[in-house]
Amino acid sequence: MHRSLSMNIRSRFLSHQMISEVNQVVRNGIILDPCDVFINHRSLDTKTTVAAPLYDHLRRHGFHPFLDNKTMKPGDKLFDKINRAILECKIGLAVMSPRYCDSYFCLHELALLMECKKKVIPIFVDIKPSQLRVINNKKWTLEDQRRFKLAIEEAKYTVGLTFNSLQGNFSGIVTSASDIIIESLIEFEDEEAQMHQYSYLPIS
């Protein structure tokens, strides 16, 4: 059943591939690929097991995901590149893990995704939503801590995927997450196409 669902999603995507290609942005004669999916994760916990395989899977299907070590180049301004990718993306994927809340970058990215009203799909890897807590780090401003706590609370109450690495195979969660992301992106493209169509309806 899962195989047939996956094949159905992928076949639906093929009809949307042209839309994805047309969405390339042309500025000053340079073609830029806008980010479709922003992959937010804790490198120490899930870079090689979840984030990188998801990135590769989505790239193979013609999407343009953002993953720091795969997308950024020497000389890129860290915050500028990350913030721009979040502003441009259609969907955020938050891979939450035991050390996720220790990272300023993880929490900053999640907070910005929430503040930009992006659809965020959480994956809870080896952690329950109720276990996510923002630490009191003296290096972080009170405003940062407020933003981070709000974002974590919102993520806790967002339906997502859960995975226990002691009881399952990482390839399974990567496939399931990819199918959900692709389906969500197709829905996003459909909604954009409808809005674009309505904007050109003649006024009676």
N, C-alpha and C positions, 0 to 999 in steps of 0.2 A: 504493500500500500504506500509506504514512504517513497519507494522508488518511482511509482507512477505519479505521485504528487510532485516529486522533484522534476521528472521529465515534463510534466504539464507546465510547471512554472518556467522552465527553461525554454520550452517551445513558445510560450507567451512572450518571453523576453525578446526572442528573435524578431518579432514584429515591432518591437519598440527600439531595436538597436539603431535604426535610422534616426529616431528622435534624439537618442543619446549622442550620436555623432553631430547632429545639427546644433546641439547645445554647446558646442565648442565656442568659446568667446574670442572674437577677433579684435585685438587692440593694438593700434600702432603697427599694423602689418604682421603681428605675432599671434599665432593661434595658441590659446591656452585651454587646457582641459580643466573644466570646473570640477571640484570635488563632489562626488555623489554621496559617499559615506565617510564619516569621520570616525576612525577607530580609536576610542579612548580606553587606555589600559595601563596596568602597572607592569613595566618591563620585567622587573625581577620575578614576577609571578607567572605571567601569561604571554610574554613576547613570542617565544618559540612554539608554544603548545597551542595557542588559540589565535592571537592577533596576526602573526605572520601567515599561517595557513589560510585564515579568512581573507587577508589581503590578496594572496596569490589566487585563491578561488574566484574572488570577485573580478580580478584583473582578467582571468581567463574567459570570463563571461562578458567582457567588454565594458565593465564599469571602471570608475576612477576613484578608488578609495584612497584615503589619506592615512598613512602610517609613518610616523616620524622618521625612522631610520631608512625606510624605503623611498620616501617622497622628498625629504629635504636634502639639499646639496650643500657642500662647503661654501661658506659665505652667507648663507641664508640667516636672516634675523629670526631668532627662535620664536619670540612672542608674536612678531608680525606675521610669520608664516602660519603658525598655529591658529591665531585669531582669524586670519583671512580665510583659512580652510573651513573653520567652523561657521563663519558667516555665509560662505558659499555652499556648504553642504546641504543635502536634502534630508538626510537621516544621520543620527548619531548612534553609534554602538558603544555602550559602556560595559567593558569587561571588568567586573568587580571581583576582587580577590582579597585574601587576608591582609595584605599590606597596602591595599589600594588607598585607604584613608590617611596613610602616612605621607603621601606624595602631594606636594603643592600643585604640580602640573596636572595630575589626575583630577584633583578637585577644582582647579581653575577651569580646565576644559569642560568638565561636567556642568559647572555653574554657568559658563557662557552658553553652552548648548541649551540649557533650561531657560536662561534669560532671553535667548533668541527665539524661544518657542519652537525649537526643532523637535521632531519626533525622536525620542530616545528609546532604544531597545536595550534593556539591561540583560547581561548574562552574569549570574551569580555563581562564580567558580570557587568551590570549597569554602563557601561562606553563605550564611543565611541573611536575608535582608535586615532582620532585626539586630544582627551583629555589627552592622555598619555604623561607626561612630567617628565623628571628626575629633581629632585630638586637640588639646590646647597647646599649640605651638607658639612660643613667645616670639618667634621670628615673623609670624603672620599678623597682619593688622586685624583690628577688631572687625573692620568691614569685610575683610577676606573671610574671616571665620563665620560671620553672619551669612555671607553668600554661600559658603561651602555647606553649612548646616542645612540651609533651605534646599539646596540642590540634592543633598543626600536624602533628606526627608521625602522629597518628591520622587526620587528614584526608588525608594523603599516601597512606595505605593503604586509603582508602575509594573504592569504585568510583564514578566520576562521569562528567561530560561534559567534553569538551575542545573548545576553539574557537580557531581562528586567524583574527583579523579580516582578515588580508591574503588569506585564501583562501576566505572564506565570507561569508554574509549574516547579520546579527544577527537578523533575523526568524526564521531557521531555528532558531537555538539557543533563542530565546524560546519558539517553538512546541514544540520537543522537550522543553525543561525543564518547560513547563506541563503537557504530557501526563503526564510522569513524576510530577510533584507531585500532579496530580489522581488518578492511579491509586494513588499511595501513600496519599493521604487516604482514598480509598474503602476500601482495605485496612484502614486504621486504624479507620475507622468500623465495618467488619464485625467486627473483633476486639473492639472495645468492646461492640458489640451482643451478641456471643456471651458475653463475660464477664458482662454484665448479665443475660443469660438464665440462665446457670448459677448466678448468685448467688441466683436465686429458685426454684431446683429444690427440691422438698420433700425433707427428710431421711427416709430409710426406716428 
